[in-house]
Amino acid sequence: MSTIPEPDEDRSAVRALLRLWPYVRPVRSRLFTAAFVAVIASCTGLVIPLVLKWMVDGPVADGDTAGVWLGALYLLLLGLAEAGLFGLRRWLVARPLSRVEAEMRAGLYRHLQRLPVAFHDRWASGQLLSRGTTDLMLVRMFLAFPLTFLLVNSVTIVVGVIIMLLQDWTLGLVILGPAVPVMVMCVVFERRYAVVARRAQDQVGDLTTVVEESVLGIRIIKGFGRHRSQARAFRELSATLRGTELRKARLLATIWAVIVTLPEVAIGAALVLGAVQVADGELSAGTLVAFLSTALALRWPVDSIGFLLAMSQEAATATERYFEVMDEPPEEETVSGTSPAADEADEEDGGLRSEGGLRSDGGLRSDGGLRFEGVVFRYPDARPGSPPVLDRIDLHIRPGESMALVGATGSGKTTLTALVPRLHETTAGRITLDGTDITAMPRAELREKVAVAFEEPTLFSASIGENVLMGADDTAGAEELERALEVAQAGFAHRLPQGTGTQVGEQGLSLSGGQRQRLALARAVVGRPRFLVLDDPLSALDVHTEAAVEAALREVLAGTTALIVAHRPSTVLLADRVALLSGGRITAVGTHQELLRGNAEYAHLMSGTGRQEDDR
């Protein structure tokens, strides 16, 4: 499904959970207060057996009715205090933990926006969605319950055992008998459950991906009648996840059986032994009642160890999955003014470039427009030794000039256009805008200068106006919107029920392909960019609409420097010159007529039999 990191064999649940501390630190005072309150509440419950001992050995044995009622009042007050303290603990953690979850989710979203396109090409969206939803819910649940009660129950067990040993050390040793096998089982359980929990969470991500793809691709599924195969794939993944969840349940049942059975046997043995001691006069009845009441009060802290460990392991694997994304390096800004790729290119050229972009051998200076200098690109996950997608691209688009980029399928046109806004990073060489290396610019500044429109337009679940104005700064308004819609011949927006305020469906699927493409073009030109990169932006338009868009687009192109991927002669004629990309290299540059006359490959591509669709 997706390329995700393999789980660390030397993983440590504690080490993983400690990574949550930067998020927890701002609310640590409330969490520590809540833990302290929970400890006091739990220890308050252990006072109840001591009151029972006093009642049995005192008022009950003496027939003191008033003393019995007083003891009952003490028990009522202790019960109310315990319940009130646990309620206070819940109130203390609810708000801060929801804040922690929200901040972690916001941090994940921000980080995803900063990760390179290559990361999103590797990862399935369902895996990312599950990390931002299910996994963070597990983390919040751990901070709210297991984190506190692993501490509270440990303190309660220790205090309870001390109380029992002080009452009668022989009975206390009987109760402590199962401690060693229970601890051994817990260690084994933790190790096995961690593996299964991680597997289940990864499978949830895969299942989420299938559901998302089925919803977004519902037209394809219905159009080709593939609902049965998709349902079969969903059932197979669901069955796999069900099997994993059942294995988790079996592991939890096993540890619970041990944790519940052994202490129960120990309590039964203590009861028999204690009854014999009472009969022999070696132990008072009140002491036996208090001892057994304390042992029974410890049943919940002991019994809960199993699912507290399970929840902790699930939270640890969820934390690991969260940080697998957060640890991915974001797009880096170059501080020095040159990129490593540019440095590599300089070395390949024998150090001929100077800082100003002028080669010492008298070559051209990058003094304006858009220039590609020795650009090489190879995908990060390409096999070692495989040829680059782009190999030593040299191309100069002069200021105010429009350059059409033509090539066969797979020649690298879309990849080349993606390098300009740094959706991908060059492997070697450099790209300059008006003489400035794009790696020396902050990405925000670069993408303010360069506007892009892709052949496959993406629209968001927002109004048409909001989708278009996404390409401009925050000061743009109705005037800029109208101009952009006019250039893109997207007047259909005004005929929709709410005009430009009409909400488009997810990914704009409520609109036709041509309508989506025109809105994407409007988004590209609305900000009056200095540089425009268009990846075959008119491929989905009919002949008449295409002609109208081209006429309006010529005015826009007159005031910008543009690189246009083109497949049809009508789109090529928008440009001042044409560059032919073949085999990952620029093999010819000239006007449309010049290349038609002098380049057989270009003439073939522009003929009816040679036109190709976009490459990826």
N, C-alpha and C positions, 0 to 999 in steps of 0.2 A: 504494500500500500504506500507507505511513506518512508523516507529515509530518516530514521530517528536513531539517536545514539544507543549503543548496547548498554544495558545496566552494568554498573561497576560490580565486579565480583567481590571486591573488598569493601563493599559499601558498609556504612555504619549508620544506623537509624538515628543515633544521638548526634553524630556529626551532621547529618542532613538537616535535622530539626533545629540545630543551633544556627543554621543560616537564616532562620526566621527572626533572629534577635533584632536586626536593624529595623524591622517593621514593628516588632513588639515593644521596643525600647520606649517610644513616646507614651505608651499607655501602661508601662510597667508598674507604676505606683498603684493603679486600680487593680491590676492583676495580682500583685503581691498582697494587697489588702483583701481581695476576694479569697485568695488561698488561705490567708491567716484566719479569716472569718470562717471558712469551711473547716479548718482544723479545729477551731474552738467549738464549732457546732458538733463535729464528730466526737470530740472528747467529752462534750456535754452529755452525749448519749451514753458514754461509759460510766457516768456518775449514777445513772439509773440503777444498775445492779447493786451499787453500794447502798443506795437508799433501801432497796429490797432487803438486803442483808440486815440493815438496822431494824426494818419493820418486822421481819420474821423472828430475829433473835430478841427483839424488844417488845413492842406493843402486842404482836400476835401471840408470842409465848406467854406474856403476862396478862393477856386478856384485856389490854388497854384499848378501848374503842376510840377514845379521843386521839390516841397516838396513831391508830390506823388511819383515821381521817386526815390527820396532819401529814402522814406519809403519802397518802393519796394526793394531797395538795402539792407536795413537793414534786411528785412524779408528773403532775399536770403542768406545773410551771417549767420543769425541765423539758418536757415534750414541746411546749409552746416556744421555749427559747431555742431549741434545736431547729424547729421548723422555721422560725423567724430568721435565724442566722443563715440557713440555707437559701431562703428567699432573698435575703440581702446579697448573698454571694451572686446569685443569678442576676440581680439588678446591676451589680457592679460590673459584670463582664459583658453584658449584652451590647451596650452602645460602643465601647472601645473595640470589641472584636469585629463588629460589623464595619467599623472604620478601617481596621487592619485589612480585612478582606477587600474592601473597596479600593484601598490604596494599592494593594498588590495587583488587583485587576487593572487599575488605571496604569500602573507601572508596566504591566505586561503589554497593554495596548500601545502605550507610547514606544516601548522598545520594538514592538513589531513594525511600527511605522518607520523606524530607523534602520531596520535590518535590510541588507541588500536584496535585490530581486532574486539573486541566486539562492538565497535561503528559502524564499517562498516557492521557488521552483522545486526544491527538494522535499518540502514538508507538505503533507496533506492538510487541508484546512480543518478537517474533523479533529485531527490530533491537536491543533492549536486551540480549537473551540473547547475541547474537553479539558485542556489545561487551564483555560480561563474561566471555566464554569464548575464542572464536577470536582476537579482537583482542589480548587480554592475553597469550595464548600467543605471538603474533607479537612483541609487545614484549619478552617474556622472552627469546625466541630472539635478538632483535637485541642485547640487552644481553649475552647469553652469548657470541655469536660475532661478528657483523659489527662491533659497536662496537669490540671488542678488535682484530680482525684488519684492519680498515681502517687502524688505527694501526700494528700490527705489520708488515703487508705494505708500508705506505708506508716505514717505517724500513728494512725489509729491502731494498727496491728501491733506496733512496738509497745505503745502505751497499754493496750489491752493485755498483751502477754506479760508485761511487768506486773500489772494488777493481779493477774491470775497466779503468777509465781509467788507474789507476796501473800496471797490467800492460802495457797497450798502448793508447795513446789513439786510434790510428786504428781499431782494431777496436771500441773503445768507442763511437766516433761512429757506426759502422755499426749497432751494437745500438740506439743511441738514435734512429735514423732514424724508426721507427714511432711515437715518443712523441706527436707532435703529432696525427696522424690518430686515434690511439686516444683521446686526451683529448677531441677534438671529438665522436667517436662516443659517448663516455660522457655528455657534456652533453646531446646529443640524446636518448639512451636514457633518461636520468633524467626528462626532461620528459615524454616520451611514456608511460613506464612508470607514472609517478605517477598519471596520469589513469585508466589501465586498472586499476591496483591498487585505486584507490578504488571504481571501478565494480563490481569483482568483490566487494569486501567488503560493499558495500551490497546486492548481489544475494544474497549468502549470508544476510544478515539477512532479506530478503524470503522466501527459501526456508525459513528456519527458522520464520518466521511461519506459512507454509502448513502445514508439518509439525505444528506445535503446534496449530493450529486443527483440523486433521484428526483428531488424537488426541483432543482435548478434545470435539470435536463428532462423534465416531464414531457415536453413537446416531442423530443427525440424518442423517448420511450414509447409514447403513444403512437407516434408517426410510424415507427418501425415494428410496432407490436412486440416490444421487448419486455413487457411488464412481467412475464413469467420468469425470464432469466434474471431480471433484477430482483424479483421476489425470492428466487432460489438463492441468489448470492446473499441476500439479507438473511434468509433463514439459516444458511450455513454459518455466517458470522454470529448470528444470535445463538445457534446451537453450541458453537465453540465457546462463546462467552458464558452460556448457561453451564457448560461443563466446568469451566474455570471457577465460576461462583459456587457450584456444588462442591468442588474440591476445597474451596475456602470454608464452606459450611462443615465439611467432614473434619477438617483440621480443628475448627473451633469447637465442634462437638466432642472431639477427642480430649482436648485440653480441659474443657469444661467437665467432662466425665471424671477426669482425674482430680481436678481442683475441688469438685463438689463431693465426690465419694470419699476420698481419704480423710478430709476434715470431719465428715459426718461419722465415719468409723471411729475416729479419735474421740469425738464428743460422746459417742455411745459408750466407749470404753471408760472414759472419765466418769460418766454417769454411774456405771456399775461399780467402779472402784470407790467413788465418792459415797454411794449409798451404803456400801459395806463399812466404810469408815464412820459414817453417821451412826449406823447400827451398833458399832463397837464403841461409840462415844469418843472417837478420836477426832471428829469433825462436827462442828455445829451445823444444824439444818440451814441456818441463814447463810453460812459460808458457802455451802454447796449450792444453794439457790443463786447466790451472787456469782459464784464461779461459772455455773452453767449459763446464767444470763449474760455474763461477759463473753463467754465462748459463742453463744448464739448471736450476740451483737457484732461479733467479728465475722460472721458468716458472709454478710454482704461485702465487706472489704476484700475478703479472700475470694469469694465466688466471682467478683467483678474483674479479677486480675486477667482472666482470659480475654474478655472482649475489650478491656482497656488496652491490652497489648496489641490486639488486632487493630483497633482504631489507631493506635500509635504507629503501627507498621504501615497502614494505609496512608496516614498523614505523611510519614517519612517518604514513601514512594511518590506521593503527590507532590511533595516539596522538591524531590529530585527532578521530577518531570517539569515542574515550573522553572527550576533553575537551569534545566537543559536549554530552554529557550532564552532565559535571561543571560546566560553565559555566552551566547553567540555574540561574536564581535559585531557591533553596529558599523554602518558606513562611517569611515574615518575622514575627518577633515585634515587636509595637509597643511601643516603650519609653516614649513620651510619655504613653500612656494613652488616646489617641484615634487612630483610623485615618484615613488620607487620605480614605476613603470617607465617614467621619463628618464630616470637615471640609467635604467637598464638599456634603454634605447640609445642614450648618449654613449654608453660603453660599446654597444654594437657598432656605432658610427665612428668609433675611434676618438671620441671626445671632440668632435668638430663643432658642436653647438656652443655658443656663448650664452650668457645670461639673458641678453636681449633678444635671443631667438635668431641671431644672424650667424650663419655657419661661416667658419673661418675660411672655407674654400670658395666664398663668394656666392653662396646660395641665396635663396629668397628669404626675406625677413617676414615673420608672422605679424604684419603690421596692420591687419584689418580683416574683417569678415570672419568666416569660419574656415579653419585650416586643420587638416589631418596630416600629421608628419610621421611617417614610418610606423603607422598604427598596426599593431599585431593584437589579435584577440583569440584566446583559447578558453573555453568554458572551464571553470575550476574543477569540475568532476570528470573532465575528459581523461581518456586513458593516456598514460605516459607515452610520449613518442608519437602521438597522433598529430596529424597536420592541423595548424590553426584554422579557425573559421575565417579570419581575416589575416592577410599576410602582407605587411609593409604597404599599408594604404597611404598614398600621398594624394591629397586633393585640396584645392583651394577654392572656396566660394567667396567671391569678392563682396565687399559691403554693398548692400542693396540688390545683390544678384540672386536669382532663383536658379537652383541646380536640380535637375531631375536625375534620379538614380534608377537605373534600369538594369535588370539582370534576371537570369533564369531562376526557377525555384531552387532554393538551397544555396544560392550564391552568397548570402549573408547580408542582404539589404536591411532587413529589420534589425539584425544585430548591430549593424553600423549606425543606424539611427538611434538605437538605445544607448550608444556610447556617449552621445552628445549631452544629454541631461544626467549622465552618470548613473543610469539604471544598471549598467554593468561597467566594470573598470577595465581599462585597457591592460593587456598583458605587457606590452612594450609600446614605445612611441608616445606621442602626446597629441592632444587636441587643443587648439587655442581659439578664443573668441576675442576679436580685435586685439590680437597679440598677447593676450593673457592666457596662460595655461589654465584649463578648467579645474585642474586639481589644486590650484592656488586660490580658488574661490570657495567660500562657504557654499554648501549645497543650496541653501535657501536663496542666496544671491544668484547662483547659476540658474536655478529653476524659475526665478523671476524674469531672467533675460530670455530663456528658451521655453517656448510653448510647444506642446506635442499633441498630435491627434493620431490615434492608432486606427488601423483598418477594422479591428474588432473593438467597437466603442464600449466603454463601461459607464453605465449611469447608476446613480445611487437612489435609494428609496427616499427621495426628497422631491420638491417641486421642480418643474422645468427651469424656472428662473434660478433657483439655487444651484442646480446642476451646471448651468451655463456660467454663472458668475463665480463658480469655483475657480475659473481660470483668471480672475482679476483680483485686485487687492480689495480690502474691505470698504474702500470709499466708492467703488463702482456702484452704479444704480440703474434706474430704468433706461436712461439714455444709452449707456453702454450695452445694456442687454438688447435693446431694439436694434442697435447697429449690428451687433454680432448675429442676431437672428436674420437680419436682412442679408448679410454677407453669405450666410450658410443657406439662404432660401428656406428658412425654417418657419415661415409664416403660418404653417399648420398649427403651431402652438397657440395662436390666438383663437383658433376655432375649436379648441378643446373646451370642455365644460367650465373650467375655472381659468381658462387662458394660461398664462405663464405660471400661474399658481397651482396648476393641476399637478397632483402627485403622480409620479411614475412608479410602476411596480418595481419589484426587486430586479436589479440589473436592467431596468428599462424594458422588460419583456412585454409590457403592455403596448409598446410602440413597435412599428415595423423596423426592419433592419436599416432602411434608408433614412427613416426619421431619427433613429438613434445616431446614425453616422453624421447627419447634419447637425444635431445638437452637440456632438463631440467636436465638430469643426467650429461651431460657434464658441464653444468653450475655449478652443485654442486661440481664437483671434480676438476675444473680448478684451483682453488686457493689452492690446496693441504691442505685442512682444517685439523685441529687436531681432530675435532669431526664431524661426519657425521650422519645426520638423514635422512633416506630414507623411504618414505611412499609408500611401494609397487611400486617401480619405474619401474618394468618390466611388469606390468599387461597388457600392450597393445602390447607387442612384440610377434612375432611368435616364435615357438619352436627353430628354428635354430638361429635366431638373439638373442634370450634370452640366449642360450648356449654360443654364442660368447661374449656377453656382460658380462656374469657371469665370463668367463675365464679372461677377462681383468680387471674386477672389483676386482677379488681376489687380484691382485697385489696392487691395491689402498687400499683395506681394511687391508692389512698387515701392513700398516704404519699409520693407524688412529684408533680412537675409534669410533665404529659405532653402531647405533641403527636402525634396519631395520624392518619395518612392512612387514610381509610376509603372503601370503595365499597359496602358492604352495610349495611343497617339494623342488623343484629345487632352489627356493629363500632361503628357510630355510637352505639348505646345504651350503650357502655362509657364514653362521655364525658359530662361535665357540660354542656358547650355545644358548638355546632357552628359552624364558620366556612366560608362558601362562597367558593371561589376561582374567579373567572371573568374571563377576559381579562387575566390577570396581576394582578388586584386583588381585595381582599377586598370582596365586594359585600353580604354579609349575615352577621350573627352573632346566634345565639340558641340556644334549646334545639331539640331535634329536632322536637318537636311544634309549636313556634312557627314554625319554618321550613316545615314541611309545610303549615301552614295559610296562611302569608302569603307564600311565595315559590314561584312557579310553576317556576322552573328547578330549585330544590332538590327539589321534589316529583317533577319529571320524572326527575332523577338517581336518586332513591330508588325509582322504580317499576321494574318488571321490564324495561321497554323502554329505560329511561334509564341503567341502570348501565353504567359503563365500567370498563375495566381500567386498570391503572396507566399513568401517563405517564412519559415520559423526556424 
